[in-house]
Amino acid sequence: MNLAVSARLAARVRRDFAPDASAAVLARLETLDLYLAEKQSPERIQAAVVLLAQGDLAKFEHAAGRAERDWRDVLVWSGLGNNWHPVLDAELGPV
């Protein structure tokens, strides 16, 4: 699956991760294999992974793997489970 990364999420990745890691993080976000998530916002799930990582590559890989097993977990753990639009806008900036 190829998921586009929004401009605001890409900017957050570049802020959170070292310059030499940002490209790999963005590439991994684009290729997340999100089972049964077709009706979900890809940006929301990708952002959940990034927020959980807190700029740490090991945490990022853990969160990405967890999202591929059950993306609902990362949404809840990151605070993007319910009433997520304002949280996402606060974390990434307006659309």
N, C-alpha and C positions, 0 to 999 in steps of 0.2 A: 504494500500500500504506500502510495506517495502522498504525504500530507504537506501542503504548503505551510510555511511558518509565517505568521503575520509580521508586519514591519514592527509593531510595538513589542511583540514577543522577542523578535530578533534583537531589538535594542536592549531589552532586559537581559538576554543571554550575554550580550557583549559587555554589559555593566557587571554582571555577576561572576563571569568566568574569565580566566586569564586569556589574553589574546590568542595564544597558541592552542587553546582548548575550544574556543568559541565555534570554530568551523566544524569540529567533530561533534559538538553538542547539537548544533543546528542540523547537521546531516542525520544524526540519530533521531532527532525529533521528526524529521521528514519521513523516516522509515519505520516508525512505531507500528507494530502489528496489533491493532486494537480490535479484538474479536467482539462482534456484535455492537459496535459503536457507531454504526452508519448514521444514526439519527442524532448523535451527540455533536456538540461543537468541538472540532479538532483543537481549536485554539485553547479551549477550556482544559482539555486533558493534557495537552502539551505544557500549558502554563502550570498545571498542578505538579507535573514532574519537575519543572524548573524551580518552582517555589520550594518544593521539598528538598531539592538539592542544596540550596543555599550557597551556590558557587563551588561546591565540592564535587569533583568528578566521580568519586566512589559512591557518594549519595545519589548522584544523578543516575548512574547505571543501575543502582538498586531500585530507585523509583521508576525508571523506564521499564525494567524487568517486571516490576510489580504491576505497572499499568498494562503490560501485555498479558499478564495472567488474569487480572481483574481491574479494569480501569476505574471502577466505582470506588475502590479503596483509596486511590490517590486523590480522587475528588474530595472525599470526606476528610482525609488526613490533612489536605492543604487548605481547607476552609472554603473550597469551591463546590461543596455538595449542594446546599440549599441557598437560595437567594444569592446566587453567585455573581450576577452581573455587576453589582456595585463593588464587590471584592476584587473582581478581575480588573475593573477600571481603576481602582485605587492602586493595585499592584503594577499595572502596565501602562496606565494613562488612558485617556479617552480614545475612542476608535477614530 
